[in-house]
Amino acid sequence: MKHKLIFAAILLFGLFSIVSADFDFFTDYGSSSLRSISLRQGWNLETIYTVKEIRSIAFDLQKPPEDISAVFMYDRYEGEYFRLYPEPEREKFQKFLNSVGDPDKGGDVGEFGALVNASAWIYSEKDQRIEYPSISVSHKSVNIRPGWNFLSVTPEYIGKTLNELKGSCDFTKMYSYSPDGGGTRWVDMLNDTNFFNDETFDESAVGAGFIVKVTNNCKMGSAEASIPAVPPLPN
């Protein structure tokens, strides 16, 4: 479905100058509604929309939600973190945006899609539940690059297993940062064959962040239904 978008309005970022663009790859999964996500006291790996307008935060135009004391993103082009809050590292942030590119000016929509579906580190001072706008792109429009990639679960994952979502990707590592007892730890999603092959994502997983590592460029995606050959002509 095509949406006439203004980056700052739809993505709540203003990542680039405010321009209009047509994209086929934007989904309408709750794009006009809010979802909520639970944050635990401490570090959380969650969708970037948890912290509202990231560009406004980075340029001191807006503060993140109450009791959020730190936000970091991962620059997959440089292989390093940069701080968005507090004391944002603006030059690193701008360099990251330049690497992502602007699809309206010839940039790769798959690189932009990876940003739309990205996750970030968020430090919460307390256990809390936050509402955020549900915006995502089809995982088939997200470039997965060699090295670590920070992603988030979107509504498109619901009812599917990781094996069904792997597309052309050959994951070497895959982790979530999930509650475990009284704390939170890295959970290996790849080596649990039951989870990878059999367990499906449900509504409660939407918005949660996870990281994947690959050695080659690829795209995730559900298996396409096979289309039989066109019937032969009669004799």
N, C-alpha and C positions, 0 to 999 in steps of 0.2 A: 504494500500500500504506500502510495507516495504521500509525503507530507511536505507542505511548504514550510520551511523552518527558518527561524532566526536563531542563530546559535545561542546567543545569550538568553533568549527567552525559553527555548525548549530544553537546553542542557543546563540552564541556571548557572552557567559559567561566565559567558562572555569571553571564551577562550581566545578568540581572535577579534578583529574589528567586527562590528555588528553588520553582517551581510546576510542576504537570503540565499537559499540553495534548495534544490530538489534532490531528494535521495530516495532510492527504492528500498534501501536496506533498513530503514527505521521501522521497528515494530510498533504496534499500538497497544502493547501490553501495559495497560494501566497508565498510559502517558498523561492522562488527564486526572489521575487519582493519586491518592497517597497510600503507601504501605508503611508498616512499622517494623522495627527491628530491635532486638534486645541487645544491649551492651552490658558487659560485665565490668566491674571495677578493674582497671588495668588496661593492657593492650588488647585491642580488637582488630581483626582483619575483616573489613566490611566494604560494601559498595562505596564508591566515592561520593554518592549522593547523600550519604549520612550527614556530611558536614556542609550541606547546602552549597553556596556559591564559592567554589574553590578559588576562582580568580579574584573575587572580591576579598576573600580572606587573605590571599597572598599579597594583595596590594593594600591591605589595611583599610578596606572600605567596609568591612563587615567582620564580626567575630563569629566563631562557630557556635553551635548550640551550647547552652549552659552546661557547666561541668565537663566540657571537653577541653583538655588542657594541652594536647599536642596532636599534630597531624603530620604524617610523613607519607610521601609517595615514592615509588621506585621508578627510576629512569632506566628502562630496559635497553636503551641505546648506549648508555654510558656504564651500565651495570653498577649503579650506586643509588642510595637514597638521597632525597633532598627534603628539607623541612619546609612545610607550608605554614605551620603555626606552632609556637609563637616565633617571632623574629624570622619571617619567611626568607628563604634563600631565593630571591627574585631572579637573579641571573641564571641560576640552575633551572628554575621553573620555566623561564622564557626559552632557554636553550632546549629544554624538553619539548615545549610546544612547537618550536621550530622544526624539531626532528619529526614530530607527529605530522605536521603539515596541514594545510587547509584544502579540503577536497574541492571547495569552490574555486580554487586557484590552481587546480591541476594536481593536488596532493592525492595520495593513495587512500581511498575510502576505508580500506582494511586497516590502515594504521590509525585512522580516526576512530574506527569502530572499536579497536582495542582500548582506546582511551574511554570511550563511552561505557564499555563493560568492565572497566578496571576496578580494582579494589585498592584500599589505602589502609595504612596503620593509623588507628585512632585510639588515643589514650583517654579513658573515661575515669573521672574521679569517683564514680559510684555506679552501682548497678542501676540501669535505667532503660526505658523504652523510648525510642525516637521515631517520629514519623518522617518519611522522606518521599520525594517524588519518584515513582517507578518509571524509569526510562531505560531502554536497552535497544540493542540492535540484534539482528539475527546472528547467531554464532558463526554462520557461514560467511559473514561479512567482517570477521575479526581475524587479522593476521596474527599468527603465533610465530614468534621469531626465535632463532637459536638462543639458548640461555633461559633465564627465568622470566616468566610472564605472570603478572598479577591480574587475576580475573575475578569475577563475581558470578554467583548463581543468578540466572534470570528466569522469568516465568516460562521460557521456552524449555527449560530443563525438566519441568514438572512431569512426572510419570515416566521418565527415561532413566536408564542406567548410564554410567560413565562409558561403558563399552559401546552403547548406542550413540553416544555423543562424540566419540573420539575423532570421527571424520578421517582425514588423511594424516592425523598426527600419530607419531610413535613416541609416546611419553617415556622419558627416562626417569623422571621423578614427578611426584604430585603430592602436595600436602595441603591440609586445612589447619587452621589454628583454632582448636575447639576446646570446650570445657571438658575437664577431666577431674572428677572428684571435686576438691575445693579450689582447683586452679585451672589454668589453661595451658595447653601444650600443642606442639606439632603432632599431627596425626597423619600417618602414611596412608594415603588413599589408594595408591597404586598396587601395593603388595598384599592388600587384603582382597583376594580374588573373589570372595563372596560379595563384598561391597562393590567391586568394580563391575562384576558381571550381572549381579542379581538385584541389588538394592536400588530402588528408584528414588529420585528426588521428590520431595513433597513441598507443599506451600510454605512450610516453616523454614525451608532452606533458602528461599529467595532473599537475595541481598548479602548472603554470607560470602566472604572472600576465600579464595584458594590460590595456590601457586602451582604452575607446571613448568617443567624443564624439558626442552627438546633440543635436538642437534641440527634439525633442518626446518626450513620454513614450511608451514602447514596451516590448515584451517580445520577447526572442529566442525561437526555437522552430523545430523541424523542420516541414517542410511536412506537412500532414495528407493522408492518402490520401483521394482523392475517393470518395464513396459514391454509387453510381448511384441513380436514382429507384426508388421502390417499384414493382414490377410492376403494371401496370393491371389492373383487374378484367376478367374475361371479358365478352363481349357477352351 
